[in-house]
Amino acid sequence: MQFIEYAREKLQVNFSNHFLFSLSLHIQELIKRVEENNVSSNQHLFKIKKEHPEEFSVANDLVKKISNKFGIIVPESEKGFLALLLFHSRVEISDNNKIGIIIICHGDSTATSIANTCNMLLNTNMMKAIDMPLSQSIDETYKKLKSMALAINKGKGIIILADMGSLLDFDKKLTSETGIKTKVVKNVSTPIALEMLRHVLYDMEDIDNVYEQAKFVEDNCNKIVVAKKKELAILSVCATGKGSSIIAKNILEELIDKYYADKIKIIPVDLENAKDVFKKMQDRYYILAVVGTIDPILPIPFFPINQLMQSEIQQVFFHLLDGNINGIFMLPENKANYTIFETAKDLLEKYVKFINPKYAITKIRKFIEKIEYNPKNEEYVLDLMIHMGCMLDRCLSKIDIKYNNLDLYKEKEKLLFDKIIIALKDIEQDYNIKISDDEVAYIVKIITTKK
């Protein structure tokens, strides 16, 4: 307040209501930079002195006062910054010849909140914001960016401040499609955004200079040790590893093909070994999520395979892949009112070749009723239905699978084994096939795994 009163008397002007905040923050960051010996250079010092001689003279006095007050040596470049801060806090700023600056962040209001804070502190509305809620696709976000960039571009380029994921690659696409020179500043935070806006407003007219300054600020705002990157992976889980996990794998490969082809490995695994596989794979892979009909209760987000067919759930899934979401994770409410039988039919229709899914589900449903399989969780029934649909497809295409230690398992589960063989007779007659003991063993395993 002492500095502001001094400047007001010397310049005979009034300052905006936000000047107290912006000057306080500026001095705080200045002291920090001087103490860390990370001072910014100002290539336009002579130009500022020539264009704003009165403000430069007051800034010269303020630099002396700051030096005396805090016992530090303030660099010459700071006179230029302070002079521009004084000038822009007393007049309406014209943005007609400035570099555009847009902040994009994941979340319902993150970008807007940061932009509003920065604009308020520096008394401008130059920083534009694009929020990216989890319900919004990457393509939708890019379209908003493109429209906004075309609207605000004044011929000097656009600085994009982004938090993570695919947003960091928007600069190349935007430049290619519009011809606008674009730079992306990653890992954005409020201090970084504020510093960039300050440079765009008061200091720099060349986008390359702003970008170089951005890298300098980022290095000092984010002193984070980045661990060596691991390969990305998703676990695809079902009771046996032979049925719905394979369909889940196919669904995942189709979903990620557009943005993440060859970047994420899909690992099918059976429910019994899911925890062990998860532990063993962590040395090599960063496992993002698990997908399947049954939740193996791992410390990563689980996506039920039937929900992953819905567009709103797919958007959440993409955001998880894009930003590696950590912490508490909740799916949107499942709005679909499908029965498990309809869901099983829809899944099989896409990924089996030799059976009519509608007819097959009718026969499988009768089989389930015959063996009186009524688990508490309906998703276990879904897992069995999908598995048996895949089993019929394998039998008709004469693809054999093996069950390890079959004889021991048959002996252990003899009563259930015999019951399943009898219950399968109608299906064998309908399809004119013989279902092997190995296939029966996998059905028994599903039923005994989750009762």
The 8 nearest C-alpha neighbors of each residue, nearest first, counted from 0:
[[1, 3, 2, 4, 19, 5, 23, 22],
 [2, 0, 4, 3, 5, 6, 7, 64],
 [1, 3, 5, 0, 4, 6, 61, 64],
 [2, 4, 0, 6, 5, 1, 7, 19],
 [5, 3, 7, 1, 6, 2, 0, 8],
 [4, 6, 2, 8, 3, 7, 1, 9],
 [7, 5, 3, 9, 4, 8, 10, 2],
 [6, 8, 4, 11, 10, 12, 5, 9],
 [9, 7, 11, 5, 6, 10, 4, 12],
 [10, 8, 6, 7, 11, 5, 57, 12],
 [9, 11, 7, 12, 8, 6, 53, 54],
 [10, 12, 8, 7, 9, 13, 6, 5],
 [13, 11, 7, 10, 14, 89, 8, 6],
 [12, 14, 7, 89, 15, 11, 10, 88],
 [13, 15, 89, 88, 18, 12, 16, 7],
 [16, 14, 17, 18, 88, 89, 13, 122],
 [17, 15, 18, 14, 19, 20, 122, 88],
 [16, 18, 15, 20, 19, 120, 122, 21],
 [17, 19, 21, 20, 15, 16, 22, 88],
 [20, 18, 22, 17, 21, 23, 16, 0],
 [21, 19, 23, 18, 17, 22, 120, 24],
 [20, 22, 120, 18, 24, 23, 19, 121],
 [23, 21, 25, 19, 24, 20, 18, 26],
 [24, 22, 20, 26, 25, 21, 19, 27],
 [25, 23, 27, 21, 22, 26, 20, 28],
 [24, 26, 22, 28, 23, 27, 21, 29],
 [27, 25, 29, 23, 28, 24, 22, 30],
 [26, 28, 24, 30, 29, 25, 23, 31],
 [27, 29, 31, 25, 26, 30, 32, 24],
 [28, 30, 26, 32, 31, 27, 25, 33],
 [31, 29, 33, 27, 28, 32, 34, 26],
 [30, 32, 28, 34, 29, 33, 35, 27],
 [33, 31, 37, 35, 29, 38, 34, 30],
 [32, 34, 36, 30, 35, 31, 38, 37],
 [33, 35, 31, 32, 36, 30, 37, 71],
 [36, 34, 32, 37, 33, 31, 38, 30],
 [37, 35, 33, 34, 38, 32, 31, 39],
 [38, 36, 32, 35, 33, 39, 34, 219],
 [37, 39, 32, 36, 33, 40, 74, 29],
 [40, 38, 37, 41, 76, 212, 32, 77],
 [39, 41, 76, 42, 38, 77, 74, 75],
 [42, 40, 76, 43, 44, 39, 79, 202],
 [41, 43, 44, 40, 45, 76, 202, 203],
 [44, 42, 46, 41, 45, 47, 202, 79],
 [43, 45, 47, 79, 46, 41, 42, 48],
 [46, 44, 48, 47, 43, 49, 42, 79],
 [45, 47, 49, 43, 48, 44, 50, 51],
 [48, 46, 50, 44, 49, 45, 51, 79],
 [49, 47, 45, 52, 51, 46, 55, 50],
 [48, 50, 46, 47, 52, 51, 45, 55],
 [51, 49, 47, 48, 46, 52, 45, 55],
 [50, 52, 48, 54, 53, 47, 49, 55],
 [51, 53, 55, 48, 54, 49, 56, 50],
 [54, 52, 56, 55, 51, 57, 10, 82],
 [53, 55, 82, 57, 56, 51, 52, 58],
 [56, 54, 82, 58, 52, 53, 57, 48],
 [55, 57, 59, 53, 58, 54, 52, 60],
 [58, 56, 60, 54, 59, 55, 61, 6],
 [57, 59, 55, 61, 78, 82, 60, 56],
 [60, 58, 56, 62, 57, 61, 78, 55],
 [59, 61, 57, 63, 58, 62, 64, 56],
 [62, 60, 58, 64, 63, 59, 65, 57],
 [61, 63, 65, 59, 64, 60, 66, 58],
 [62, 64, 66, 60, 61, 65, 67, 59],
 [63, 65, 61, 67, 66, 62, 68, 60],
 [66, 64, 68, 62, 67, 63, 69, 61],
 [67, 65, 71, 63, 70, 64, 68, 69],
 [68, 66, 64, 70, 65, 69, 63, 71],
 [69, 67, 65, 66, 70, 64, 71, 63],
 [68, 70, 66, 71, 67, 65, 30, 64],
 [71, 69, 67, 66, 68, 72, 65, 73],
 [72, 70, 66, 69, 73, 67, 33, 30],
 [71, 73, 66, 74, 70, 33, 67, 65],
 [72, 74, 66, 71, 62, 75, 77, 33],
 [75, 73, 76, 77, 72, 38, 78, 33],
 [76, 74, 77, 78, 73, 79, 62, 44],
 [77, 75, 41, 78, 74, 79, 40, 44],
 [78, 76, 80, 79, 75, 74, 81, 73],
 [77, 79, 81, 58, 76, 80, 59, 75],
 [78, 80, 82, 77, 44, 81, 76, 47],
 [81, 79, 77, 83, 82, 78, 84, 201],
 [80, 82, 84, 78, 83, 79, 58, 77],
 [83, 81, 55, 54, 79, 85, 58, 84],
 [84, 82, 86, 85, 80, 201, 81, 87],
 [83, 85, 81, 87, 82, 86, 88, 80],
 [86, 84, 82, 88, 83, 87, 81, 54],
 [85, 87, 83, 84, 88, 89, 82, 54],
 [88, 86, 84, 89, 90, 85, 83, 92],
 [87, 89, 85, 86, 14, 15, 90, 84],
 [88, 90, 14, 87, 86, 15, 13, 85],
 [91, 89, 87, 88, 92, 86, 14, 15],
 [92, 90, 93, 87, 89, 88, 123, 122],
 [93, 91, 90, 87, 94, 123, 88, 200],
 [92, 94, 95, 91, 96, 97, 90, 123],
 [93, 95, 97, 96, 92, 125, 200, 98],
 [96, 94, 93, 97, 153, 98, 151, 152],
 [95, 97, 94, 153, 98, 155, 93, 154],
 [96, 98, 94, 95, 99, 204, 155, 153],
 [97, 99, 155, 156, 157, 199, 100, 204],
 [100, 98, 157, 152, 158, 151, 156, 97],
 [99, 101, 158, 126, 157, 159, 127, 98],
 [102, 100, 127, 159, 128, 126, 160, 158],
 [101, 103, 160, 128, 159, 110, 161, 127],
 [104, 102, 129, 161, 110, 130, 128, 160],
 [105, 103, 110, 162, 130, 161, 131, 109],
 [104, 106, 131, 132, 130, 109, 103, 107],
 [107, 105, 132, 131, 109, 108, 130, 104],
 [106, 108, 132, 130, 131, 109, 105, 133],
 [109, 107, 111, 130, 110, 106, 112, 132],
 [110, 108, 112, 111, 106, 104, 107, 113],
 [109, 111, 104, 113, 130, 128, 112, 103],
 [112, 110, 114, 128, 108, 109, 113, 115],
 [111, 113, 109, 115, 110, 114, 108, 116],
 [112, 114, 116, 110, 115, 111, 189, 117],
 [115, 113, 111, 117, 116, 112, 126, 118],
 [116, 114, 118, 112, 113, 117, 119, 111],
 [115, 117, 113, 119, 114, 118, 120, 112],
 [116, 118, 114, 120, 193, 119, 115, 121],
 [119, 117, 123, 115, 124, 121, 120, 116],
 [118, 120, 122, 116, 117, 121, 115, 123],
 [119, 121, 21, 117, 118, 17, 122, 20],
 [120, 122, 118, 119, 123, 21, 117, 17],
 [123, 121, 119, 118, 120, 17, 88, 124],
 [122, 124, 118, 125, 121, 119, 92, 126],
 [125, 123, 118, 126, 122, 127, 119, 115],
 [126, 124, 123, 127, 118, 100, 94, 99],
 [125, 127, 100, 114, 124, 101, 118, 128],
 [128, 126, 101, 125, 102, 100, 114, 129],
 [129, 127, 102, 111, 110, 101, 103, 114],
 [128, 130, 103, 110, 102, 131, 111, 104],
 [131, 129, 110, 104, 108, 107, 103, 106],
 [130, 132, 105, 106, 104, 135, 107, 133],
 [133, 131, 106, 107, 134, 135, 105, 130],
 [132, 134, 315, 135, 318, 314, 131, 106],
 [135, 133, 132, 314, 311, 315, 136, 131],
 [136, 134, 133, 132, 131, 139, 314, 137],
 [137, 135, 139, 138, 314, 140, 134, 133],
 [136, 138, 140, 139, 141, 135, 165, 166],
 [137, 139, 141, 136, 140, 142, 135, 143],
 [140, 138, 142, 136, 141, 137, 143, 135],
 [141, 139, 137, 143, 138, 142, 144, 136],
 [140, 142, 144, 138, 143, 139, 145, 137],
 [143, 141, 145, 139, 144, 140, 146, 138],
 [144, 142, 140, 146, 141, 145, 147, 139],
 [143, 145, 141, 147, 142, 146, 148, 140],
 [144, 146, 142, 148, 143, 147, 141, 149],
 [147, 145, 143, 149, 144, 148, 142, 150],
 [146, 148, 150, 144, 149, 145, 143, 151],
 [149, 147, 145, 150, 151, 146, 152, 144],
 [148, 150, 146, 147, 152, 151, 145, 177],
 [149, 151, 147, 148, 152, 146, 145, 153],
 [152, 150, 148, 149, 99, 147, 153, 157],
 [151, 153, 149, 154, 148, 150, 99, 156],
 [154, 152, 155, 96, 151, 95, 97, 98],
 [153, 155, 152, 156, 179, 98, 96, 97],
 [156, 154, 98, 153, 97, 206, 152, 157],
 [157, 155, 180, 98, 181, 179, 154, 99],
 [156, 158, 99, 181, 100, 98, 159, 180],
 [157, 159, 100, 182, 181, 183, 99, 101],
 [160, 158, 183, 101, 102, 100, 182, 184],
 [159, 161, 102, 184, 187, 183, 101, 103],
 [162, 160, 103, 185, 187, 104, 102, 163],
 [161, 163, 186, 187, 104, 185, 103, 160],
 [164, 162, 322, 161, 166, 167, 186, 185],
 [163, 165, 321, 322, 166, 167, 162, 168],
 [164, 166, 167, 168, 321, 163, 169, 137],
 [167, 165, 169, 168, 164, 161, 163, 162],
 [166, 168, 165, 169, 164, 163, 161, 183],
 [169, 167, 166, 165, 170, 171, 172, 183],
 [168, 170, 172, 166, 171, 167, 173, 165],
 [171, 169, 173, 181, 172, 168, 182, 183],
 [170, 172, 174, 173, 169, 175, 168, 181],
 [173, 171, 175, 169, 174, 170, 176, 168],
 [174, 172, 170, 176, 175, 171, 177, 169],
 [173, 175, 178, 179, 171, 177, 172, 176],
 [174, 176, 172, 173, 178, 177, 171, 179],
 [177, 175, 173, 174, 178, 172, 179, 171],
 [178, 176, 174, 179, 173, 175, 149, 145],
 [177, 179, 174, 175, 176, 180, 173, 181],
 [180, 178, 174, 177, 156, 181, 173, 157],
 [179, 181, 156, 174, 178, 157, 182, 155],
 [180, 182, 157, 170, 156, 158, 179, 174],
 [181, 183, 158, 170, 159, 157, 184, 210],
 [184, 182, 159, 160, 158, 170, 185, 167],
 [183, 185, 160, 159, 161, 213, 182, 187],
 [184, 186, 161, 187, 162, 160, 183, 167],
 [187, 185, 162, 163, 161, 188, 184, 217],
 [186, 188, 162, 185, 161, 160, 191, 192],
 [187, 189, 191, 190, 192, 186, 162, 113],
 [188, 190, 192, 191, 113, 193, 187, 117],
 [191, 189, 193, 192, 188, 194, 220, 187],
 [190, 192, 194, 188, 193, 189, 187, 195],
 [193, 191, 189, 195, 194, 190, 188, 196],
 [194, 192, 190, 196, 117, 191, 195, 189],
 [193, 195, 197, 191, 192, 196, 190, 198],
 [196, 194, 198, 192, 197, 193, 191, 199],
 [197, 195, 199, 193, 198, 194, 200, 192],
 [196, 198, 194, 200, 195, 199, 201, 193],
 [197, 199, 202, 195, 201, 196, 200, 203],
 [198, 200, 196, 203, 197, 201, 202, 195],
 [201, 199, 197, 198, 196, 202, 97, 203],
 [202, 200, 198, 83, 197, 199, 203, 84],
 [201, 203, 198, 199, 200, 80, 204, 43],
 [202, 204, 199, 198, 205, 209, 201, 208],
 [203, 205, 206, 97, 98, 199, 202, 155],
 [206, 204, 208, 207, 203, 209, 155, 98],
 [205, 207, 209, 208, 210, 204, 156, 98],
 [208, 206, 210, 209, 205, 211, 182, 212],
 [209, 207, 211, 210, 206, 205, 212, 203],
 [210, 208, 206, 212, 207, 211, 213, 203],
 [209, 211, 213, 207, 212, 208, 206, 214],
 [212, 210, 208, 214, 213, 209, 207, 215],
 [211, 213, 215, 209, 210, 214, 216, 208],
 [214, 212, 210, 216, 211, 215, 217, 209],
 [213, 215, 217, 211, 212, 216, 218, 210],
 [214, 216, 212, 213, 218, 217, 211, 219],
 [217, 215, 213, 219, 214, 218, 220, 212],
 [218, 216, 220, 214, 219, 215, 221, 213],
 [219, 217, 215, 216, 221, 220, 214, 222],
 [218, 220, 216, 217, 221, 222, 215, 37],
 [221, 219, 217, 218, 216, 222, 191, 190],
 [222, 220, 223, 218, 219, 217, 186, 216],
 [221, 223, 219, 220, 218, 224, 217, 225],
 [224, 222, 221, 225, 218, 220, 226, 219],
 [225, 223, 226, 222, 221, 227, 218, 228],
 [224, 226, 223, 227, 228, 222, 221, 229],
 [227, 225, 228, 224, 229, 223, 285, 230],
 [226, 228, 229, 225, 224, 230, 283, 285],
 [227, 229, 226, 230, 225, 285, 231, 284],
 [230, 228, 284, 285, 283, 231, 227, 282],
 [229, 231, 284, 285, 232, 283, 228, 263],
 [232, 230, 263, 285, 284, 286, 264, 229],
 [231, 233, 264, 286, 263, 265, 284, 285],
 [234, 232, 265, 288, 286, 287, 289, 266],
 [235, 233, 289, 266, 267, 265, 236, 290],
 [234, 236, 267, 290, 244, 291, 266, 289],
 [237, 235, 291, 244, 268, 269, 267, 270],
 [238, 236, 244, 269, 240, 270, 239, 243],
 [237, 239, 270, 269, 445, 240, 271, 236],
 [240, 238, 269, 241, 237, 441, 270, 445],
 [239, 241, 269, 268, 237, 244, 267, 242],
 [242, 240, 239, 245, 244, 243, 386, 237],
 [243, 241, 386, 244, 245, 389, 240, 385],
 [242, 244, 246, 245, 385, 386, 237, 247],
 [243, 245, 247, 236, 237, 235, 246, 242],
 [244, 246, 248, 243, 247, 242, 241, 249],
 [247, 245, 243, 249, 248, 244, 250, 350],
 [248, 246, 244, 250, 245, 249, 243, 251],
 [247, 249, 245, 251, 246, 250, 235, 244],
 [250, 248, 246, 252, 247, 251, 253, 245],
 [251, 249, 247, 253, 248, 252, 254, 246],
 [252, 250, 254, 248, 253, 249, 247, 255],
 [251, 253, 249, 255, 254, 250, 256, 248],
 [254, 252, 250, 256, 251, 255, 249, 257],
 [255, 253, 251, 252, 256, 250, 257, 313],
 [254, 256, 259, 252, 257, 253, 258, 260],
 [255, 257, 260, 253, 259, 254, 258, 252],
 [258, 256, 255, 259, 260, 254, 253, 252],
 [259, 257, 256, 255, 260, 254, 165, 262],
 [258, 260, 255, 262, 256, 257, 261, 263],
 [259, 261, 256, 262, 255, 258, 257, 263],
 [262, 260, 263, 259, 264, 256, 255, 252],
 [261, 263, 259, 260, 231, 264, 230, 232],
 [264, 262, 231, 232, 261, 259, 265, 260],
 [263, 265, 232, 231, 266, 233, 262, 261],
 [266, 264, 233, 232, 234, 248, 263, 267],
 [265, 267, 234, 235, 233, 264, 268, 232],
 [268, 266, 235, 244, 236, 234, 240, 245],
 [269, 267, 240, 236, 273, 235, 266, 270],
 [270, 268, 240, 239, 238, 237, 271, 236],
 [269, 271, 238, 273, 237, 272, 236, 295],
 [270, 272, 269, 273, 238, 274, 448, 239],
 [271, 273, 275, 270, 274, 269, 276, 268],
 [272, 274, 270, 276, 275, 271, 277, 269],
 [273, 275, 277, 276, 272, 278, 297, 295],
 [276, 274, 278, 272, 277, 273, 279, 280],
 [275, 277, 279, 273, 278, 274, 280, 272],
 [276, 278, 274, 280, 275, 279, 273, 281],
 [279, 277, 275, 276, 281, 280, 274, 282],
 [280, 278, 276, 277, 281, 275, 282, 283],
 [279, 281, 277, 282, 278, 283, 284, 276],
 [282, 280, 284, 283, 278, 279, 285, 277],
 [283, 281, 280, 284, 279, 278, 285, 229],
 [282, 284, 281, 280, 229, 230, 285, 279],
 [285, 283, 230, 281, 229, 231, 280, 286],
 [284, 286, 231, 229, 230, 281, 232, 287],
 [287, 285, 232, 233, 284, 231, 288, 281],
 [286, 288, 233, 232, 285, 323, 299, 320],
 [289, 287, 300, 233, 299, 286, 301, 234],
 [288, 290, 234, 301, 233, 235, 300, 302],
 [291, 289, 302, 235, 301, 303, 304, 236],
 [292, 290, 236, 304, 303, 293, 235, 237],
 [291, 293, 303, 382, 304, 378, 237, 294],
 [294, 292, 291, 237, 295, 378, 379, 236],
 [293, 295, 296, 301, 292, 291, 303, 297],
 [294, 296, 297, 293, 270, 273, 274, 236],
 [297, 295, 294, 298, 301, 299, 274, 293],
 [296, 298, 299, 295, 274, 300, 294, 301],
 [299, 297, 296, 300, 288, 301, 326, 295],
 [298, 300, 288, 297, 301, 287, 289, 286],
 [301, 299, 288, 289, 328, 302, 298, 287],
 [300, 302, 289, 290, 288, 294, 299, 303],
 [301, 303, 290, 304, 289, 307, 300, 291],
 [304, 302, 291, 306, 292, 305, 290, 307],
 [303, 305, 291, 307, 306, 292, 290, 302],
 [304, 306, 307, 303, 308, 342, 292, 309],
 [307, 305, 308, 303, 304, 309, 312, 333],
 [306, 308, 304, 309, 305, 312, 313, 303],
 [307, 309, 306, 305, 310, 304, 313, 312],
 [310, 308, 307, 312, 306, 311, 313, 305],
 [309, 311, 313, 312, 314, 308, 307, 306],
 [312, 310, 314, 313, 309, 134, 315, 331],
 [313, 311, 315, 314, 310, 309, 307, 316],
 [312, 314, 316, 310, 311, 315, 307, 317],
 [315, 313, 317, 311, 316, 312, 134, 136],
 [316, 314, 318, 312, 313, 133, 317, 319],
 [315, 317, 313, 319, 314, 318, 312, 320],
 [318, 316, 314, 320, 319, 315, 321, 313],
 [319, 317, 321, 315, 320, 316, 322, 314],
 [318, 320, 323, 316, 324, 317, 321, 322],
 [321, 319, 317, 318, 323, 322, 316, 287],
 [322, 320, 164, 318, 319, 317, 323, 165],
 [321, 323, 164, 319, 324, 320, 318, 163],
 [322, 324, 319, 320, 321, 325, 287, 318],
 [325, 323, 319, 322, 326, 318, 320, 328],
 [326, 324, 323, 327, 328, 299, 319, 322],
 [325, 327, 328, 324, 299, 300, 298, 329],
 [328, 326, 325, 329, 300, 324, 299, 298],
 [327, 329, 326, 300, 330, 325, 324, 299],
 [330, 328, 331, 327, 300, 332, 301, 315],
 [329, 331, 332, 328, 312, 315, 302, 333],
 [332, 330, 333, 329, 312, 311, 315, 334],
 [331, 333, 334, 330, 329, 335, 312, 311],
 [332, 334, 335, 331, 306, 330, 336, 312],
 [333, 335, 332, 336, 331, 309, 306, 337],
 [336, 334, 333, 337, 306, 309, 332, 338],
 [335, 337, 334, 338, 333, 339, 341, 342],
 [338, 336, 335, 341, 342, 339, 340, 334],
 [339, 337, 340, 341, 342, 336, 343, 335],
 [338, 340, 342, 341, 381, 343, 337, 377],
 [339, 341, 343, 338, 342, 344, 360, 381],
 [342, 340, 344, 338, 343, 339, 337, 345],
 [341, 343, 339, 345, 340, 344, 346, 337],
 [342, 344, 340, 346, 341, 345, 385, 339],
 [343, 345, 341, 347, 356, 342, 346, 357],
 [346, 344, 342, 348, 343, 347, 341, 349],
 [347, 345, 343, 348, 344, 349, 342, 350],
 [346, 348, 344, 350, 349, 345, 351, 356],
 [349, 347, 345, 346, 356, 350, 344, 351],
 [350, 348, 347, 346, 351, 345, 352, 246],
 [349, 351, 347, 348, 246, 346, 352, 249],
 [352, 350, 347, 348, 353, 349, 392, 354],
 [351, 353, 354, 350, 392, 348, 355, 349],
 [352, 354, 392, 351, 395, 396, 355, 391],
 [355, 353, 356, 392, 352, 351, 359, 391],
 [354, 356, 358, 357, 359, 353, 348, 352],
 [357, 355, 359, 344, 358, 348, 347, 354],
 [358, 356, 360, 359, 355, 344, 361, 348],
 [357, 359, 361, 356, 355, 360, 362, 354],
 [358, 360, 356, 362, 361, 357, 355, 363],
 [359, 361, 363, 357, 362, 358, 364, 356],
 [362, 360, 364, 358, 359, 363, 365, 357],
 [361, 363, 359, 365, 364, 360, 366, 358],
 [364, 362, 366, 360, 365, 361, 359, 367],
 [363, 365, 367, 361, 366, 362, 360, 368],
 [366, 364, 368, 362, 363, 367, 369, 361],
 [365, 367, 363, 369, 364, 368, 422, 362],
 [368, 366, 364, 370, 369, 365, 372, 371],
 [367, 369, 371, 365, 366, 370, 364, 372],
 [368, 370, 366, 367, 371, 365, 422, 372],
 [369, 371, 367, 368, 372, 366, 422, 419],
 [372, 370, 368, 369, 367, 373, 366, 374],
 [371, 373, 370, 367, 374, 368, 446, 450],
 [374, 372, 371, 375, 450, 380, 377, 367],
 [375, 373, 450, 376, 372, 377, 379, 449],
 [376, 374, 377, 373, 450, 379, 449, 378],
 [375, 377, 378, 374, 379, 380, 373, 450],
 [378, 376, 380, 379, 375, 381, 374, 339],
 [377, 379, 381, 380, 376, 292, 382, 293],
 [380, 378, 382, 377, 381, 376, 383, 293],
 [379, 381, 383, 377, 378, 382, 384, 374],
 [382, 380, 378, 384, 379, 383, 339, 385],
 [381, 383, 379, 380, 385, 292, 384, 386],
 [382, 384, 386, 380, 381, 385, 387, 379],
 [385, 383, 381, 387, 386, 382, 388, 380],
 [384, 386, 388, 382, 387, 383, 243, 343],
 [387, 385, 242, 383, 389, 384, 388, 243],
 [386, 388, 390, 384, 389, 385, 383, 391],
 [389, 387, 385, 391, 390, 386, 384, 392],
 [388, 390, 392, 386, 387, 391, 242, 393],
 [389, 391, 387, 393, 388, 392, 386, 394],
 [392, 390, 394, 388, 393, 389, 387, 395],
 [391, 393, 389, 395, 390, 353, 394, 354],
 [394, 392, 398, 390, 396, 391, 395, 397],
 [395, 393, 397, 391, 396, 392, 398, 390],
 [394, 396, 392, 397, 393, 391, 353, 432],
 [395, 397, 393, 394, 398, 392, 353, 391],
 [398, 396, 394, 395, 393, 399, 392, 432],
 [399, 397, 393, 396, 394, 400, 395, 392],
 [400, 398, 397, 401, 393, 394, 435, 438],
 [399, 401, 437, 398, 402, 438, 393, 241],
 [402, 400, 437, 403, 399, 438, 405, 436],
 [401, 403, 437, 405, 404, 440, 400, 441],
 [404, 402, 405, 401, 437, 408, 406, 407],
 [403, 405, 407, 406, 408, 402, 409, 401],
 [404, 406, 408, 403, 402, 407, 409, 437],
 [405, 407, 409, 408, 404, 410, 411, 403],
 [408, 406, 410, 409, 405, 404, 411, 412],
 [407, 409, 411, 405, 410, 406, 412, 404],
 [410, 408, 406, 413, 412, 411, 407, 405],
 [409, 411, 413, 407, 408, 412, 406, 405],
 [410, 412, 408, 409, 413, 407, 406, 414],
 [411, 413, 409, 410, 415, 414, 416, 408],
 [414, 412, 416, 410, 409, 415, 411, 417],
 [415, 413, 417, 416, 412, 418, 411, 410],
 [416, 414, 418, 417, 412, 413, 419, 443],
 [415, 417, 413, 419, 414, 418, 412, 420],
 [416, 418, 420, 414, 415, 419, 413, 421],
 [417, 419, 415, 421, 416, 420, 422, 414],
 [420, 418, 422, 416, 421, 417, 423, 415],
 [421, 419, 417, 423, 422, 418, 416, 424],
 [420, 422, 418, 419, 423, 424, 417, 425],
 [421, 423, 419, 420, 424, 366, 418, 369],
 [424, 422, 420, 426, 421, 425, 419, 427],
 [423, 425, 427, 426, 421, 422, 428, 420],
 [426, 424, 428, 427, 423, 429, 422, 362],
 [425, 427, 429, 423, 428, 424, 430, 362],
 [428, 426, 432, 424, 430, 425, 431, 429],
 [427, 429, 431, 425, 426, 430, 424, 432],
 [430, 428, 426, 427, 431, 425, 432, 424],
 [429, 431, 427, 432, 428, 426, 395, 391],
 [432, 430, 428, 427, 429, 433, 426, 395],
 [433, 431, 427, 430, 434, 428, 394, 395],
 [432, 434, 427, 435, 431, 394, 428, 430],
 [433, 435, 432, 438, 436, 427, 394, 439],
 [436, 434, 437, 438, 433, 439, 399, 440],
 [435, 437, 439, 438, 440, 434, 405, 420],
 [438, 436, 440, 402, 435, 439, 401, 441],
 [439, 437, 435, 441, 440, 436, 434, 442],
 [438, 440, 436, 442, 441, 437, 443, 435],
 [441, 439, 443, 437, 438, 442, 436, 444],
 [440, 442, 444, 438, 443, 439, 445, 239],
 [443, 441, 439, 445, 444, 440, 446, 438],
 [444, 442, 440, 446, 441, 445, 447, 439],
 [443, 445, 441, 447, 442, 446, 448, 440],
 [446, 444, 448, 442, 238, 443, 447, 441],
 [445, 447, 443, 444, 448, 449, 450, 442],
 [446, 448, 444, 445, 449, 450, 443, 442],
 [449, 447, 445, 446, 444, 450, 238, 271],
 [450, 448, 447, 446, 445, 379, 374, 238],
 [449, 374, 447, 446, 448, 375, 373, 372]]
